[in-house]
Amino acid sequence: MNRLYIGMIISLFLHTLQGQNKLPFAHIDATWQNGNDRRDSGIFNIPYFTPSVLLDINYTHSLNRPIDNTVIGSTALARNNEMQVSGLHFGGDFNYKQARARVMTQFGTRSIVVPRNDYSPYRGQYELNNAYRYLSEAYAGYHFNKWYGINVDMGLFMSYIGLNSYYQQENWEYQASFTSDNTPWFFNGIRIQIFPTKNLKIEPWIINGWQSYGKFNSMPGLGGSVMWMSNNSKIKLVSNNYYGTDAAGLPGRKRFHSDNSILLRYFNKPEKRGLSRAAFSLTGDIGFENGAGVKAFKGDSSNPSQHFMSAMFYNRLWFYKNKLALTFGGGYMTNPGRYLVLLPTGQASALPLATDPTKTAGAFPFTANPGDQFKGFDYSCNIDWMPNQSITFRLEYVHRQSSVPYFAGRGGVTSPNGFTTQTLPPDWRPDLVKSESRIIFVTLFRL
């Protein structure tokens, strides 16, 4: 998810460079990019602090019509056929001389949906998933006036793996493709941003692990991002790579992941009332786990294959001086071992119980054993109305398909009547199906 926040980076440098004119990416128009802030300017001019407020409100209707209204396999959606506040974020950027900090809160359904697959809080004491749940970003650091800037930050920050931004206000599509939805949304650790030229960012990470508040084993996660943008604002290239041990209690199992994207703006006439802009993004991921009973590729019955391969493509067309936009695209994923699949909820959940991590939360869990196969594809189309740079109204159609029963069917995943209060009959099972189609209406606001 390339969650680089161009507007925020520029704002930080304007405060911290103390008169320097060497601003990375300041000459580049990044407002068109998938995964970036589309605003060309902020409205606040407050010394030492730049506020930020984001609201994400959605309504979605699944054609499967599950009786418990539960959405399966999404980090954007939680409930069907109901108006939901998915995200309320407020906070901002603090700057004093070369000291810097950013704090953004996180309320709404995303505070439950995003952290749910993090097993690390089950190691040791204190409930980290509750302690951090209401924060999307919280870090502090220092800016060094070297080259075009060096930032050293420590804390909780957004991941870049998978191209999409943590904040839906920055994405071309609302329901992310499998490539983004099944890769991390946050990191907890140390981030170093190095800008050797005005077009290039090199960013090493030393973190607790793959979307984990704590550490699964003794080894930290290691990785980094390299990003380059052309002077003419038409091309963006980004490569993100990760290595760590993220299987709970299995330090011998190593994980590697490589995520690579290209974005190209191939038409730009912002004054036009017809087609005013056009661009596409293409992302490809490859990764694997190896050791402690699994092999990356060409596994066998004793050491099954465990890898992740995916790709996604989106094309976006803007109209009427960039006030309207049409986006279409989709993607494909294969993940034998299901180690990155977002696990179903309810009685199909394979997540540990809070009261007993040795047992699964669901009575009939969706398995994620070595060698278990999972393949999926998706496609979507949406239309955006953006009357100004602070608000977006989006109508989106999405279809998702899987090789095994995975999405919520008509019977839902909670109980025969859809309520958690009903005792489960012995012959009842969660209703998982291989496909779903849905319509989403979203209001996205930011200041």
N, C-alpha and C positions, 0 to 999 in steps of 0.2 A: 504494500500500500504506500505510494509515494505521498506521504503526509507532510511534505514540506510546505510551510505556511509562508508564502512569499511576502504577503503584506506585512505579516508580523516580523519577519526577518528584517525588512527594510526599516520598519518602525524602530526596531531595537538598535539598528546601526545609526539611525539618525540621532538617537539619544546618546549612544555610547562612544561614537568615534571622535567626539570633542573637536569638531571642526575639520576633520579629515574629509577629503572628497573621494576616497577610494571605497565605493560602496559596491559589493558584489550584486550582480543581477539588477542593479538599479536602472540600467538602460534597456532592460528587456520587458516586453509586455507578456506577462504570464497569466493574464485574466482569462484566457481561453482554455487553459490546460485542465484536463481531467485530474481531479485531486488537489486543486489549488483554489485559493481565494479569488473569486471573480471580480471583486471590487477594485477599482482603480485608485481609490483614496479612502481615507477614514474621515469621520466627522468630528473626532475629539482632538483637542489640542491642549492637553494637560501636562504640565511639567512632571517628569519622573514617573508618570503612569499613563498607560493607554488602555482604557476599559474595553471589554468585549462582552457582548450578550448574544446568545444563539438560542433559538427555539425551533424544535422539530416536532410537528404534529401530523399524525397520519391516520388514515382510515383505509382498511384493506378488506376486500371481499374475496374469499377463496371459493372457486367453483366446486370444490370438494365439500364445502359447508360442514366442517366438523362440529359436532354438537357441543363440544367444550370450548369452541372458539380459539383453540390453541394453534399457534404457528410453529412449525417444525423446521429447523435447519436454516434460520436466518438470524443475522445480528442486527438487522434494521427493524424487524417486525416482531411483535410478541403475541398479539391478539387479533383474531378475525372479527369482522362485522361490528367493530367498536371504534369510537374515536379514542385515540391514545396519544398521550404526550410521551413521545419516544425519548426526546432529549431536551433538557433545559440546562444550559451552560452559561455561567457568568464568572467573570474574573478579569484578567488582563495581564499586561506586561509592566513590570517595575524596573526602573533604570536609575542608578545614581552613579555618576562618573562612569567607571567601567564595570561596576557590579550590576548584575542582572538577575531577574527571576520572572517566572511565569506561573500563574495559578489559574486553573479553570475547574470549576465544579462540574458535577455530573448528576443530574436528577432525571427521573422518568424511567421508563421500562428498560432503557439501555444500561442502567446501572445494575440490572440483574442479568440481562441477556449477554452482554459482552464478557463479564468475568466468569461465566458459569462453567467453562471447561478448564479452569485453572485448578489443578489438583494440589499445587504446592502448599496451600494453607493447611492441608491435612498432615503435613510434616511439622511436628512440634506444636507449640502452644500459641495462643492468640489467633483470632479469626481475621487473617489478613484480608480476605475477600470482603469482609464487612468494614474493616478499617479504611481500605482504599476505595471502596465501591463508589463513593460519591465524589471522587476526584478523577478527572480525565487527564489533567496535566498538573504537575506540581514539582518544579525544579528550580534550582538556583545555581549561579555560576559567575564566571568572570570573562570579560572580553579583553583579548590582547590585540594591540595595534600592530600586528605583523602581517605582511602581505596585504591581502584584502580582508583580513580579520581572522582571528581564531577564537572560538568560544569553547569553554570547558564547563559543562553542566552536570549536575548530579540530581537524581530524583526520578520522578515518573513522567515519561514523555511518550508521544505517539510513535508508533512503528511506521515505517515507510514500505514494508513488504506488501506487495500486491496492488500497488498504484493508487487504489482508492484512499481518500482521506477519512480520518476518524469522524470528521464532521460532514454530514450529508449536504450541507450548504455548498460544499466544494466539489461534489461529484456529479457527473453527467447522468448517472442512473441511480435510482433509489435502492432497489434490491440488487445488491452486488452479485456478480457472477461468482461461481464456485472458487475461482482463483483468489479473489479478494476475501470472500466470506470465510474461507477456511485457513487463512493465514493470520498472523497476530495483529492486534489492534493497539497494543501498548507494550512498552518495555519499562523495566525498573532497574536503574543502574547509573552508569556514567556514559555520557555522550560527548565526543570531541568533534567540533565542526571546524574544518580547515578550509579557507578560501585562498588558494595560492594565486588564482587569477580572478578576474571579474566574471568569468563564465563557468568556473569550476568549483565544485564543493567535494571534499573528501571527508568522510565522517566515520571514524572508528567507534565501536561500542564495546563496553564491558558491562554485562547485564546479568541479572539473576537467571534468566532463561527465556524460553519461547512463550510469550504472553503469560508470564507467571510473576505474581507479586513476590514470591519467595523462590528458593532453589530446591529442585527435586533431589539433587545429589551434591557432592562437594565442589564439582567443577562449575565455574561461571560460564554463561553463554558469551561467545565472542562473535563479532561480526562487523559489518560496516556498509556504508553506502557511498557510491560515486555518482555524481550527477553533473551533467554538462548541458548548457543551453547555447544556441547559436546567437550571434550578434543581431541577426535580423528577426529574432523572436519566432522563427518558424519551426525550429526543431528542439526537442528535448530528449536526452538519453539518460537513463538511470539504471544502475545495477546495484542490487542489494544482496548480501550474502551472510549466512549465519552458520555457526557450528557450536554444538553444545550437547549436553546429556540431559534429556528431558523426559525420560521414562522413569516414573517414580520407583525408587528402590533398585534400579538397574543401571548402575554407573558404567557398566561395560557397553551399554547401547548408546552409540553416538549418532547424532542427527546433523545432517547437512542440508542446506536449502539455498538455492540461487533463484533470484527473481529479477527479471530484466524487461524493461519497457522502452518503447519509442513512441513519441508523440509528434505529429506533423500537422501544422496548419497549412493547408494548401490553397486557401482562398481567403482574402481579407479586404473587404470594401465596406467598412462600418457605416458609411454615409448612405448606403443603398437601402431602399425600401423593400426590395425583393430579397434575394439571397445576399446576406451581408458578410458571412463568414462560414468556413467549413474546415473541419479538422478530424483526425482519427487518432486513436490510441491502440497499440498492440502490446500485449504483455504475455510473456512465457515464463513458466516456473518449472524447475526440476529439483527434486530433493530425495532424500532417502534416510532410513535408519539402518544401522548395521551393528551386529554384535548382540550378545546375550539372547541367542535363540532366533535371530532374524538375519536375513541377508538383503542387501540393497536391491539386487537384481538376480535373476536366474536362480531363485531359491528352490528348495525341495521340501519334502514333507517334514523333515526334521528342522530345517531352517527356512521358513517361508519368506518370500519376497516382501519387502516393506518399503515402498517408495511413493512419491508424489509427482505427478506430471500434469500440467494444466496450461491452458492458454485462454485468452479472452481478447475480443476485438470490439471496439465501439466507434461508430462514426456519428458526428454531430454536425448539424446544419443550423445556422442562425439566420433569422429573417427580421425584416423591419427594424433596421438599425440595432440589431442584437437584442430586441425586446422579446422575441419569440425564438424557440429552438426545438428541433426535432432530433432525437437520438435513437439509434437502433444498433443492436449488437447482441453479443452473447459469448458463451465459452464452453469449455470441456474440461473435465477433470477425471483422472484415475488415481486411486489411492488404496492399493491393497494393504491390508492391515488396519485401515481406517484410522490411523493415528492422528490425522488432522481433520477428520470429519466432525462437524458439529453434531454432537450426540442428541438424539431426541429427548424430549422432556416427558413429564408425567410418568405413567407406568411403563413406558418404553425407555426410560432413562437408565443409562449405565453408569451414571456418576455416583460417587460414594455418598452414603448418608452422612449428614452432619453429625448425627449421634453415634455412628459406627462406620468409619471409613473402610472397613473390611467388607461391607455389604453395599449392594447397589441400591439407589433410591427407588428404582422402579421394580415392580413385581415381575415384569416380563421384559428384561432389558434388551435393547438393540446391541448386538455383540460387537466388540472391537478387538477380536483375537488376532494374533499373527496369522497372516494368510487370508483373512476374511476380505472378500473383494468388494470394491465400491467404485462404480463409474457413474458419472453424471454429466448432463449437458443442460444448457439453459439459453433462452433468447428472450429479448425484451424490446419494447418500443415505448417511448414516452414523448410527451409534448410539454414544454415549459412556457409559462408566461412570466416575464420578468419586468414589471413596470418600472422598477428602479433597482439599484444595486443592492438593496437591503432585503428584498422579498422575492420569493419564487413560489409559484403555484404550479404543481406538477401532477399530471395524470399519466399513469404508467400501466402497461400490460406486461405480465411476466409469465412465461411457461418454464417449468423445471421438470427434469426427468432423471430417474436413477435406475441403475441396473438391479437393485434389490428394493423391496418395500421399505420406504423411508419417510415419506411425507404423511401428514395427518389425513386420513380418510374421513368419511361421514361419521364413523363411530367414535372418532377422537382418540385420545391417549390417556384419559383420566378415569372414566368409569362408564357403565352403561347409560347413565343419564347425564354425564358430563360434569357432575359435581364431585368434589373431593370428599364430601361427607358420606357418600354411598359405599357400603361394604362391597368388595369385589366378589361376584359369583365365581365359582370354580371354573366354569367354562368360558368366562369372558377373557378376551385378549385385546390389547391396543390395536386399533385399526390403522395399520401402516400400508400405504399404497406407493406405487412406483412413479406417479406423476402428480403435478398440481398446476393449475393455471389460476392467476389471480389478477385483480384490478386494484390499483393503489392510487389514492389521492393524498397529496402531501402539501402542507404549507411550511415553508422554510424561511425563517427570519434571522437576520443578523445585523448587529451594529458594532 
